[in-house]
Amino acid sequence: MKYIISSLLLFAGITSFAQSTKTINQSGNPLFPGWYADPEAAVFNNKYWIYPTYSAKYKEQVFLDAFSSDDLTNWKKHEHILDTAAIKWANKAMWAPAIVEKDKKYYLFFGANDIQSDNEVGGIGVAVSDKPEGPFKDHLGKPLVDKFHNGAQPIDQFVFKDKDGQYYLIYGGWRHCNIAKLNKDFTGFDPFDDGTIFKEITPDKYVEGPYMFIRNGKYYFMWSEGGWTGPDYSVAYAVGDSPFGPFKRVDKILKQDPTMATGAGHHSIIINQKKNKYYIIYHRRPLGDTNGNHRETCIEEMNFDAQGNILPVKITKEGVKAQKVK
């Protein structure tokens, strides 16, 4: 009997060690507990950061949390880096953050109030902090974008820095996407040469959740398709020669796996330049879960073929291997 108990204890120890080793070396999916969606990823001060939507009913979406990691596997939660107490004009549906560092300040762009017309208060706001973990305060005291331009609902903002150092706001829901040239202090916009502020760059089948990056001189424009509460939420992309396109849809590269999870979409990208590694951060839904707000933040490696096409991403439970920034 003692031999059996000792053997069982030894086996349990070996199993525990194997699990802890896997935890250390593999991220696993989801990356952290809790319902979080629309993850914006960034690298600041040799740390990985994720800024997601707190996934709940709109009236409960009144704050944003952040998560940081040294290696993509162990994540530290930073609670309430921004909430509606700091944004007087926002009262619900604070979501889909985007963040950039400029001149030793961190600027957090966010959507609030889910406005349905130009007659409502809300849209895209900007908050600022001296640290990536906040706390953030309102940069303008009012929304940066509070109207519908070219049919785009003012949500799902992404801030893109071009090769020449110019920052652009790329945003839009309701199947329309705009690009606008941010001014130097992010308090507004500089007009384009033709005098316009918002240019539409909507590709075929675009719904929401834009993201852009440059690789080998080409501009990769990505977005989400399908309905955010449905199983077929997904990510597609196009490639262009400038941030204005034109962008012709190439293919869908991230979607549900009925054996793994559904509703895989609204993503961002981490690029480790030194290791030439690309990671896609996205949210998905547990199998069989019908609650629209039950979304989890996950990660996979993203690869390219010899022609520069993004290869289809396989969604997994394992996630990615541990990877330091440097």
SULKAGI-V800078 format. One record per residue. RES is the residue in one small letter. SS is DSSP state (H for helix, E for strand, L for the rest). OMEGA is omega in whole degrees, -180 to 180 (* if undefined). NEAR is the number of other C-alpha atoms within 10 Angstrom. Layout:
res | ss | omega | near
RES | SS | OMEGA | NEAR
RES | SS | OMEGA | NEAR
This chain:
res | ss | omega | near
m | L | 178 | 6
k | H | -179 | 7
y | H | -180 | 8
i | H | -180 | 9
i | H | 179 | 10
s | H | 180 | 11
s | H | 179 | 12
l | H | 178 | 12
l | H | 179 | 12
l | H | 179 | 12
f | H | 178 | 12
a | H | 179 | 12
g | H | 179 | 12
i | H | 180 | 12
t | H | 180 | 12
s | H | -180 | 12
f | H | -180 | 12
a | H | -180 | 12
q | H | -179 | 12
s | H | 177 | 12
t | H | 179 | 11
k | H | 179 | 16
t | H | -179 | 16
i | H | -172 | 16
n | H | -177 | 17
q | E | -175 | 19
s | L | -170 | 25
g | L | 175 | 22
n | L | 2 | 20
p | L | -176 | 23
l | L | -179 | 21
f | L | -177 | 18
p | L | 177 | 11
g | L | 180 | 13
w | L | -179 | 19
y | E | -175 | 25
a | E | 173 | 28
d | E | -171 | 28
p | E | 172 | 29
e | E | -178 | 24
a | E | 179 | 26
a | E | 174 | 20
v | E | 178 | 19
f | E | 173 | 15
n | L | 178 | 9
n | L | 174 | 12
k | E | 171 | 15
y | E | 178 | 20
w | E | 172 | 25
i | E | 178 | 25
y | E | -177 | 27
p | E | 166 | 26
t | E | 168 | 27
y | E | -170 | 27
s | L | -179 | 22
a | L | 175 | 18
k | L | -173 | 12
y | H | -177 | 17
k | H | 176 | 11
e | H | 179 | 13
q | L | -175 | 20
v | L | 179 | 24
f | E | 175 | 20
l | E | 171 | 23
d | E | 173 | 19
a | E | 179 | 24
f | E | 179 | 19
s | E | -178 | 23
s | E | 175 | 19
d | L | -167 | 19
d | L | -178 | 20
l | L | -176 | 25
t | L | -179 | 23
n | L | -172 | 18
w | L | 177 | 19
k | E | -179 | 12
k | E | 175 | 14
h | E | -170 | 16
e | E | 172 | 15
h | E | 177 | 16
i | E | 175 | 18
l | E | 172 | 25
d | E | -173 | 22
t | L | 175 | 20
a | L | 180 | 13
a | L | -178 | 15
i | L | -170 | 22
k | L | -177 | 11
w | L | -179 | 18
a | L | 179 | 23
n | L | 179 | 21
k | L | 173 | 20
a | L | 173 | 25
m | L | -169 | 30
w | E | 171 | 29
a | E | -178 | 26
p | E | 172 | 27
a | E | -175 | 27
i | E | 174 | 24
v | E | 173 | 19
e | E | 179 | 17
k | E | 177 | 12
d | L | 177 | 7
k | L | 173 | 9
k | E | 178 | 13
y | E | -177 | 20
y | E | -178 | 26
l | E | 178 | 25
f | E | -175 | 26
f | E | 172 | 27
g | E | 178 | 28
a | E | 172 | 28
n | L | 177 | 22
d | L | -176 | 21
i | L | -178 | 20
q | L | 180 | 15
s | L | 179 | 14
d | L | -177 | 13
n | L | -180 | 9
e | L | 178 | 12
v | L | 179 | 18
g | L | -179 | 28
g | E | -178 | 29
i | E | 179 | 29
g | E | 178 | 28
v | E | 174 | 25
a | E | -174 | 22
v | E | 179 | 22
s | E | 174 | 20
d | L | -176 | 14
k | L | 180 | 14
p | L | 179 | 25
e | L | 180 | 20
g | L | 4 | 20
p | L | 180 | 17
f | L | 176 | 22
k | E | -178 | 20
d | E | -178 | 22
h | L | -173 | 20
l | L | -174 | 15
g | L | 179 | 14
k | L | 177 | 18
p | L | 173 | 25
l | L | 175 | 21
v | E | -176 | 19
d | L | -180 | 22
k | L | 174 | 21
f | L | 176 | 18
h | E | -179 | 18
n | L | 178 | 15
g | L | -176 | 15
a | E | 172 | 20
q | E | -178 | 27
p | L | 177 | 31
i | L | 170 | 32
d | L | -178 | 25
q | L | 172 | 29
f | E | 179 | 25
v | E | -176 | 24
f | E | 176 | 23
k | E | -179 | 17
d | L | -177 | 15
k | L | -179 | 9
d | L | 179 | 6
g | L | 179 | 8
q | L | 177 | 12
y | E | 178 | 20
y | E | 169 | 21
l | E | 176 | 20
i | E | -172 | 26
y | E | 167 | 26
g | L | 169 | 29
g | E | 179 | 21
w | L | 173 | 14
r | L | 175 | 18
h | L | -180 | 23
c | L | 179 | 30
n | E | 170 | 25
i | E | 180 | 22
a | E | -176 | 22
k | E | 180 | 22
l | E | 175 | 21
n | L | -169 | 14
k | L | -178 | 12
d | L | 177 | 11
f | L | 176 | 19
t | L | -178 | 13
g | L | -174 | 16
f | E | 169 | 19
d | E | -179 | 15
p | L | 172 | 14
f | L | -176 | 12
d | L | -179 | 7
d | L | 177 | 6
g | L | 180 | 8
t | L | 178 | 11
i | L | -175 | 17
f | L | 176 | 19
k | E | 180 | 16
e | E | 179 | 19
i | L | -173 | 20
t | L | 174 | 24
p | L | 179 | 20
d | L | 175 | 16
k | L | 176 | 14
y | L | 174 | 24
v | L | -175 | 23
e | E | 171 | 28
g | E | -178 | 26
p | E | 175 | 27
y | E | -178 | 24
m | E | 172 | 21
f | E | -180 | 19
i | E | 175 | 18
r | E | -180 | 9
n | L | 176 | 6
g | L | -180 | 11
k | E | 179 | 14
y | E | 178 | 20
y | E | 180 | 22
f | E | -177 | 24
m | E | -179 | 28
w | E | 178 | 25
s | E | 178 | 27
e | E | 180 | 22
g | L | 179 | 17
g | L | -173 | 14
w | L | 178 | 19
t | L | -175 | 16
g | L | -179 | 14
p | L | -173 | 21
d | L | 172 | 17
y | L | -170 | 22
s | E | -179 | 26
v | E | 176 | 27
a | E | -178 | 23
y | E | 174 | 25
a | E | 179 | 22
v | E | 179 | 23
g | E | -179 | 17
d | L | 178 | 13
s | L | 178 | 15
p | L | 180 | 22
f | L | 180 | 16
g | L | 3 | 17
p | L | -177 | 14
f | L | 176 | 21
k | E | -177 | 14
r | E | 178 | 17
v | E | -176 | 14
d | E | 172 | 14
k | E | -176 | 19
i | E | 178 | 17
l | E | 180 | 25
k | L | -179 | 24
q | L | 167 | 20
d | E | -175 | 16
p | L | 177 | 11
t | L | -172 | 9
m | L | -177 | 14
a | E | 180 | 20
t | E | 173 | 25
g | E | -178 | 28
a | E | -177 | 27
g | E | -177 | 31
h | E | -167 | 28
h | E | 164 | 28
s | E | -175 | 26
i | E | 167 | 22
i | E | 178 | 21
i | E | 174 | 17
n | E | -173 | 15
q | L | -176 | 10
k | L | -179 | 8
k | L | -176 | 11
n | L | 180 | 8
k | E | 176 | 13
y | E | 179 | 16
y | E | 176 | 19
i | E | 178 | 19
i | E | -173 | 24
y | E | 172 | 30
h | E | 178 | 27
r | E | -176 | 30
r | E | 175 | 27
p | E | 179 | 15
l | L | 176 | 15
g | L | -179 | 9
d | L | -176 | 12
t | L | 177 | 12
n | L | -175 | 11
g | L | -177 | 14
n | L | 179 | 18
h | L | -179 | 18
r | L | -176 | 27
e | E | 180 | 25
t | E | -175 | 26
c | E | -178 | 27
i | E | 172 | 26
e | E | 172 | 23
e | E | 179 | 17
m | E | -175 | 20
n | L | -177 | 16
f | E | 173 | 11
d | L | -175 | 8
a | L | -180 | 6
q | L | 179 | 6
g | L | 176 | 13
n | L | 176 | 16
i | E | 179 | 19
l | L | 177 | 14
p | L | -179 | 15
v | L | 176 | 16
k | L | 179 | 15
i | L | -171 | 23
t | L | 169 | 17
k | L | -174 | 15
e | L | -177 | 17
g | L | -176 | 21
v | L | 177 | 20
k | E | 178 | 18
a | L | -179 | 17
q | L | 175 | 18
k | L | 177 | 15
v | L | -180 | 19
k | L | * | 11
